[in-house]
Amino acid sequence: MKKFTYWLLALLLTTLAQGSLAAANNAIPLNHIVAVADDDVILRSELDSYLQGVMRQLQNKGGGMPDMSALEKQGLERLIVRSLQLQKAKKTGILVDDATLNKSIQGIARKNNLTLDQFRQALVNDNINYEAFREDIRNEIIISRLRKRDVVNRIRVNDQETADYLAREKDLGDRNKLIKFSHILIGLPDAATPEQIQSAHKKGDNILQKLEDGADFSQTAIAYSDGQKAMEGGTYDFRPITQIPPLFAKIISTLKLGEISSLYRSPYGFHILKLEEIKGQPKHIILQTKLRHILIRPNTLVSSSDAKIRLSRLKERLDQGDNFDALARAHSDDTLSAKDGGSLGWVGPGDTVPQFEQAFSPMSIGEISDPFKSRFGWHIVQVQERRQFDNTKKFKKSNAINNIKKQKTTEELQSWLRRLRDEAYVEYRLEQHKIQ
């Protein structure tokens, strides 16, 4: 069966495990509590299901399996943090209705080029319970909304940060490539004590020694990293080096392909990086269209149907040879463009509202559209020219703003999750059920 490519599937819990474990002459029930997280409990069956999903992901990537004891502890910690986020969301009234959930699942099916029925059957064939899958999707959406409200929406990017980013990008020269790297974090709590810092440093040294002795980086990250990408082997896919936190970028710029860094300290803990791949970043070439239009806005005196009729008559005059420039100056309600004969200049993808772009995109050069409606009113538009345009400079600035926001979001999310975890009551019971 075709394996799913959509990233969310790799992160979701699979069906609840069934059965029991036997030890000596005693049978230990599978479904016992392995952790308490504030007002919730984590069951053995939940942990097993989560680990099954992680192992399936590793098998699909073709990697080996990390130490199961370490994987258990990492998986349990992920479930604890997940539970705390869901509890916080519930207390603050974040919900996801069935209509939203169904739309999201249909989107996942489309991304895998499957109908909804085919998608459900594919889940069955992979031994994934559909109803459990639905609830996992619901929870992921809830967590996403919580993070958006508490973290993402609070991130701001100012002009100086953008200018600094672009200057740093220029300074990097040939290093301005797309970078794929892997990361291991040995986390530190806020206001860490000297003893906690020393312990984390020692743990980092031990992990680094394992890597230098030939341990697989991905498996080691899964087993020991406190980073957000730990269960994905610590791997961050291709991105501009300027989208990487400055400390990481500085370290990566000194590494050769496949090389592993030394242990580095930041406010968040100790880091180990590996440079996986580098590839060139191409220019951003877009198709631009030169346009002019005539707009009639409905108002208290001109109804929507009257506006359309007026434009239809203007279109007839244009078809009979009247001058577009003159008619736009005389009739268009877009006063800014009317004085230039209706000219909108060169526009690229996303520069106009969707209805406008949908109208002019399939048109030929010189063609004049029939009247169509947007949120601004009724339009007729003419395509004057088309060209391939190097939009790299504008794209870089837009990208800079997005990348800075992503970088700040990643850092703030790490801090936010750490505070959430540190402020919670957590009781581990995993060791209580170990087979003697």
N, C-alpha and C positions, 0 to 999 in steps of 0.2 A: 504494500500500500504506500502511496506517495506520502512522504513525511511532510508535515506542515512547515511552511517557511515563515509564517507570521510570528514575530518575536514574542508576542504575549503568551503563546501556547507553551513556550519553553519555561515560563515563569509560574504557570498555574499548577495547583495541586491536582493530582489525578484521583481516581476512585479510592474509596476507603478500603484499606487492606482487610482481609478476612482471615480467620484461622487463629492458631495459637502457637506459642513457642513451648518446647519441652526442654526441661533441664533435669538431669538425674531422674528421680522418680516423681518429680513435681511438675505440673503443668501451670505455666504462668499465663494469665489472661492477657491478650494482646492489648485490649482497650483500657489502659489505666492512665492516670494523670502523670505527665512527665514534667509539667511546670505550671505554676500559677503566675498570672500576669494581671495585677490589679484585680478587677472583678471577673476575670475570665480564666479558664484553664485550657491547657494544651494537652490533647490526648495522644497516646502512643500511636493510634491509628492515623491521626493527622500528620504526625512527624513521619511515619512510614510512607504515607502518600506523597508528602513533599519530597522525601528523599528518592522515591521512585521516579518522580518527575525530573529531578536533578540528574539522576543516573541515566535516564533516557536521553536527556540533553547531551550528556557527556558521550554516550554511545553514538549519537548522531554525528557528533563532531569528530569521532574516531579517536578520542583520547582514552587514556587509562583511568582507572578508578583510584581516588585518593584513599587514605586511611579511613575506614568506616567510623571509628571512634571520633576522630576529628570532624568528619563530615556530619555526624550526628549532632555534635555540639554546635557547629556552625548553623546547621539547619534549624535546630531548636531556637537559637538566638534570632534567626530571621523570622520564625513564626511568632516569637514573643513580641518583636518590634511591630510586626504586621498586626497582631492582636491589639496592641496599644493604640495604633493608628485607627483601627476600626472602632474601638471603644470611644476614642476622642471624637470621631466623626458622628457616632450615634448620639453622644451627649450634646453635640452642638447642632443636631438636626439635619445632617447631610444624609439624604436618601437617594436611591435610584429606582425609578418606577419601571414597570415591566415594558412599557413602550420604548423607553430609552435603552433598556437592556436588549430587547429584541432587535432594535436597529443596530446596536453595536455588534451583536452576533452575526447578523446578516452581512455587516461590513467585513468581519473576519472571514466569513465564507467566501465573499467576493474576492478578497485578497489572495485566497488560495484557489481561485478559479473554480469554485464549486457552488452548486445550488445549496440552499439550506438543507434539503433532504440528503443530498450527497455528503454534506458536511457532518450531519448527524450520524450517518452511516459510517463515515470515516472515524469518528470518535468511538463508535461501538467497536469497529475493527481494531482500534488501538487500545481497547479495554478501558476506555474512559467513559464514566457515567455522565450522560448528557445533563441531567438535573444538577449534579454536583458541579459540572463545568459552568453552567449558567450562574450559579451562586458565586463561583470563583471570579467570573467576569464582573458580576455585580460589585463584589468587594474591591476588585482592582479599580473600577470606575470611582467608587466611593473614596478610596485612598487617593486617587489622582485629584479628585475635587478638593479633598482636604489639603493636600500639598499645594494646590493652586491657590487656595484661599489664604493659607497660613504662611506660605513661602513665596511662590512664584509671583503673585500679584503685588507683592511688596518690594520687588526688585526694581531698582531704577538705574538707568545708565545716563550719565551726563556727557556733555560735549568734550570735556577734558579727557575723560576716560576713553572716548572714541578716538580722539586725536592721539593719545598716548599709544593706543592699540595699533593704529595705522603706522605710527612712527616706528614702533617695535617691529611690525611686519616688514617695513621697508629695510630696517637695519639687518633683518635676518637674511636678506638677499636670497642666495641659492637654497637656504634652509626653509624658504617659504614653500613647503611641500605639504602634501597630505600625509599625516603620521598615524600609524597604528602602533599602539603600545599597550603593555600590561602593567598592572600596579598591585602592590601588596601594601596594606596599611595596618600598622599595629597602633590601634587607637589609644588616645589618652582622654580622660574625663576633663571637664572644665576645672580649673584651679588644681591641677594634678599635684600631688605631694612629691617630694624628692624620691620617696620609696617607689611610688607608682611609675615615675619617669625611669628610674633605674631598672625596675622590673620589665618595663616595655622595651627599653634599650637592649636588655639581655635577651629578651624573646626575639627581637629583631636580628640580633647578631646570630642567634641559633638558626633562624630561618635562612638568613643569608648564607650561612655555612652549608646548610642542606642544599641550597641552590648551586653553590660553588662545587659541591660534591656530585652534582649531576641530577638533582631532583627536578622533576617536571614543574615548570613555573605555574602552569594552569592548575594542576592538582594541588600544589602548595598554597596557591591563593584561595582555592575552595576550602582547604582545610584550616587555614590560619588567618586569612585577611579579614579585617573589620571594614573594608571598603564596600561601597554600594554595588560594585561589580564582582564581588567575591565569588558568588555562586555561578558566575559566567566565566570563571577562570581569571578574573581581574582584567579582562581585555576590553579596551576602548577602541572602537573601530575608527577608520580613517577620518581625520579632521585636520584643519590647518593648525600648525604649531601655535599660532596666536590664539587659538581657542582653548589651548591647554593652559592650566594655571602657571603663572610665571616661574615658580620654583621647579615644576615638572619640565617646562620648556627649557630652562637653563640646564637641567640635568640631561635631558634627552639630546640637547645639542652637542654634548660631549661624548655620546655613545655611538658605537658602530652597530650595524645591523646584527641583531641577535644578542647583543651584549647586555649584561645585567649591571645595574648601578650599585654603588655602595649604599649604606644606610644613611638616610637624610632625615633631619628633624624639621617639623613645622608645628604650628599651634595645635594641629589636630592629632599629632602623633609622629611615628616614624614610618618612612616610606622606602620601598624598594621598587625600582622601575626596570622594565625591559623594553628595548626598542625592537618592535616586531617587523615593521615594513615601512618603506617610504615610497611615495609615488608623486609624480608631478601634478601640479594644480593647473588645469587648462584655463585659457582665457574664457571669459563669459560673453559669448556672442549671442545676440538676440535678434529676432526679426522685428523691425520697427515699421510702422505704417504712418504715412503722412495723411492727415484727415482734415476735412472741414465739414461743418454741420449747420443746420438751422434748427433752433429750438423754439417750440411754442409751449408756454407753461399754462396749464389750466388755472383759473382763479374764480373769483365770485362772479365775474362777467363772462368768462369763457369756460364752458364745460369741457370735460375731457373729450367728448365726441366732437365738439366744435373745433378743438385744437387739432384733432386728427384730420378733420375735413379741410381745415385751412392748409395743413401741410400737404394733403393730397393734391390740392389745387396748385400749390407751389411746385410740387413734383411734376405735374403735368406741364407747367410752364418751362421747367428745366428740360424736360424731355423734348419740348418743341424748340429748344435752343436759347432760352433766356440765360442771362449771365448769373452764375451761382453767387459770385462775389457781391453783385448788386442786390440780389434778393436777400442774402444774409444780412447785409447792412440795413436793409429796409424793414425786414420782418422778424429777425431772430430776437428772442428774449434773453439770449445769453449775451449780455452787453459787452463782456470782455472780449469774446471772440468775434462779435458782430462787427466791431470797428475794423477788424482785420479780414473781413469777408468770410467770417465763419471759421477761420483757420484754428485748428487745435494743435498744429505743429506735429512733431513726431511723437508717437506713443508706442509703448511696448506692452508686453503681456502684464496684466494686472494694473496698468495705469488708469484704466477707465472702469466704470461699474460693469458688472457681468453682462447685463442686457445689452449694453453698448458694444462690448467686445464680441459678444455672440453675433451681433448684427453685422459688423464690418469684417470679421475674420474670414468668412468664405467669399467675400466680394472680390471682383477683379479690379484692376487699376482703371480709373475713370468711371466706374459704375456708381450709380446713385441708388440708395436704398429706398424701399417703400417706407412709409411712416412706421415707427416703432416706439414703444413706450419704455421709459426708465423711471426711476424715482424722482427725476428732475422734471419730467414732462414728456412731450412727444418730439421726436427727432426725425430728420432725414439726414443722412450722412453720405459723403462722397469720399472714396479712396483715391488719393492723388498719386502717391508713390509708395514703394516699399524698398527696404534696404536691410542688409545684414550690418549690425552695429556692434562694435566692441564696447560692451557695457561694464567692463571689468572694474573701472574706478568707482562707479556708482554701486555696483554689486559688492565691492569690497567694503564700502562704507556701511551699506545695509547689513552685510554679513558681520562686520565688526560689532555693530550694535547687538545683533542677535547672539553672536558668540560671547560677548561680554556678559550678556544677560544669562546665557546658559552656564557660563563659568561661575558667575556669582550665585546662581541658583544651586548649582552642584555643591558649592562650599557651604551655603546657608542651609541647604537641606541636610547635609552631613551634621552640621551643628544642631539643627532643629531636632533631628532624630536622636542625637546623643542626649540632648536635654530631656526629651520625652522619655527615653530609656532610664536616665539617671534619676528622674523624679518619680518613677513608678515603683510599686512594690512587686518584686519578682522572687519567687521561690522555686528552686530547682529540685525536681524529684527523679531525675533521670537515673541517678546512681542507685536509688532505692530499689529499683527493679532489675538491676543487673543480675545475671545468673552467676551464682557462686560456684 
